[in-house]
């Protein structure tokens, strides 16, 4: 690695670190002032508040990492342009593309690390943050005891629970209804049981004190049982909690398994798929903003760094707005979930390439 590359990487990394630190502090202070009344109303202690923001910081870092790298690329390149270092590089035969290489290397390393950070570290921290919200602030509480639960366990099976105890993994007043594959308005079987419990050894549900019915060609066959396996059910003890959890609380593999279980049950999973693919696509926004920011800030403009700062922040806000709007279409199933997750990156990458070809080399 050449001396010039080490110089740019060092300047870029240090500037990005302090930009990230500064924006994180500002974010935390603004959020704390905004939610101060909630903490006071719930009589939260300083220890609870400190834990809350400690676990909130990874989510903040995830969101503002592209902003920090954009600011760093802008300031470092603009400073080199102001001090005529870029002019000296170009006069010695170093092109803009060659100068861009160390920026891209740092951005790629950060993006790769962010995939793991966003996929596992952030969900773990979010789970603890949401736990504090539920326990101390009474927000988005998850019930450990639920009544009158109805859900589709598979495309041809509907399951209802009169009462479910998550602590004991037991249910009462259970009804399982199976419908025909050919005509899903035709009931072909039904099981009603007083109790259902999770067998940890067999990893399956067991029904007790119930009746099983079969319906064929206008005839009904009935069988009573004291205890019998429930058969293949996609419903597991932790599924109720997962249904109430947010995708931000699930790590990469947990969200993937949850999506697959919902697909087997015939549920619409477009919304969860968009969030799943975004865990990988969003980190690479850091590379795209660097490709956009370096060529843009290599040109000296009237107004200096202040104007470039304003424009760069505007670019970040446009990116985030574009991403959120496209997610709405993906959630509704109007756009393929994988395309939705990468659409903002594709569009802004095209814009970055356009800017690169427009500036002097």
Secondary structure, 3 states (H helix, E strand, C coil): CCHHHHHHHHHHHHHHHHHHHHHHHHHHHHHHHHCHHHHHHCCCCHHHHHHHHHHHHHHHHHHHHHHHHHHHHHHHHHHHHHCCHHHHHHHCCCCHHHHHHHHHHHHHHHHHHHHHHHHHHHHHHHHHHHHHHHHHCCCCCCCCEEEEEEEEEECCEEEEEEEEECCCCEEEEEEEEEECCCCCCCEEEEEEEEEEEEECCCCEEEEEEEEEEEEECCEEEEEEEEEEECCCCCCCCCHHHHHHCCHHHCCHHHHHHHHHHHHHCCCCCHHHHHHHHHHHHHHHHHHHHHHHHHHHHCCCCCCHHHHHHHHHHHHHHHHHHHHHHHHHHHHCCCCCHHHHHHHHHHHHHHHHHHHHHHCCC
